[in-house]
Amino acid sequence: MYDVKSMKAEEFISHEEVLDTLKYAAENKHNEKLIDEILEKAKKRQGLSHREATVLLECDIEEKNNEIYKLAEQIKKDFYGNRIVMFAPLYLSNYCVNGCLYCPYHLKNKHIARKKLTQEEIKKEVIALQDMGHKRLALEAGEDPVNNPIEYILESIKTIYSIKHKNGAIRRVNVNIAATTVENYRKLKDAGIGTYILFQETYHKESYEKLHPTGPKHDYAYHTEAMDRAMQGGIDDVGFGVLFGLELYRYEFAALLMHAEHMEAVFGVGPHTISVPRLRRADDIDPDQFDNGISDEIFAKIVACLRISVPYTGMIISTRESKKCREKLLHLGISQISGGSKTSVGGYAEEEPDDERSEQFDVSDTRTLDEIVNWLIKMDYIPSFCTACYREGRTGDRFMSLCKSQQISNCCHPNALMTLKEYIEDYASEDTKNVANKLILKEIENIPNEKVRQIVLERLEKIENGIRDFRF
Ligand code: SAM
């Protein structure tokens, strides 16, 4: 039944294979010899299979767990250095015809304010986001073929890319909309999107169907096979995620890695990113009504095990998580975070009035983008506003080659420094400017290629003189 190359959801995410994996992991969670072998394999930085990774996830030997955390931190440093990519979500519309039990945008919720941004409103939101310093957005919308047809999404993307306010520009638009057709994915690709993101929510078919009782999202196979259709439509950067809290985390973990193996086996490229959202309180949603919430400790273990299992995949954490939690997970493998986020439809340009609230969920980290940038720098991270890869055509397997050829330090590292410099010239507070300038001077020394270093120094000066958008 289990077939990694099958195009049928129930075969590449075979329920039996997940259960066998969990059994194997439970039986071997104290098997030191096997755990050592898996750790040795992980140290080669070529990833782990879903079975191997699940054994590490289950392992409860303290000494081995410390090794897992240490290795995750090391792999994070080797592959991503100390760069953290910044982004913000932009909610276009919360009209939705689905019945998702965990999401307040479900059709039956009659008291949440329903909103859909006009192109004029999108323009205002984008100007507000540009004025914060953002260059990269994740578009969000409910599923509603009448209110939010693909044409609306495409028109919105066009509007977003067209807005150039002062020195601002949105240079990469990632899209998180419901599963759709190959034809629509091709349209999204042609509109110049970066990553297509779709959270699986849960890989457990039976739970999936219960959690999505009505609407097009009820169809497990159509949803689970969406990434295959996205690839067939020409999108080669896809972003995975499960909503932790809905099902047993072990099940989701093993299945998520099986999904990544499927993409690799069929298309030769795994997911570009993995997001790790946890269920949050929202308008008519109480997370305590769900049985599978996970502790911060388990959450950290999941992130660390994912980091060593898929070293080439970026990992994203949103403002669903607190400053404290984000701080811990940054060390263990997170490479992208959002900042200054609003989860309402509108809300960047103007605060929503209390009686017209449209948020998807409560945000935990409510700091401004500048506060987050400042905090990252003080922890010796480089906040990066870089969007070069996809603009230079380094997507899918070409991005993976960049990682594998270890050219990140001559490419991503200087791009991060130059985009941080743009940020501080245009948007930063005095304190952030001071600490960032010091960081940039220090980090220039870490560019291995002398010629690249020289070019970066020249470009930094040009940025001070008002020129923008340099990239390698
Ligand atoms: N409507 C799109 C779909 O059907 O996939 C996706 C966009 S939705 C605006 C983004 C994601 O938010 C969902 O995929 C879900 O995982 C997450 N989400 C929904 N309700 C949530 C909640 N109460 N807490 C945390 N995340 C939630």
Boltz pocket constraint, residues with backbone or C-beta under 6 A from the ligand:
constraints:
  - pocket:
      binder: B
      contacts: [[A, 102], [A, 103], [A, 104], [A, 140], [A, 141], [A, 142], [A, 143], [A, 176], [A, 177], [A, 178], [A, 179], [A, 198], [A, 199], [A, 201], [A, 217], [A, 242], [A, 243], [A, 277], [A, 278], [A, 279], [A, 280], [A, 281], [A, 282], [A, 285], [A, 320], [A, 360], [A, 361]]
      max_distance: 6.0
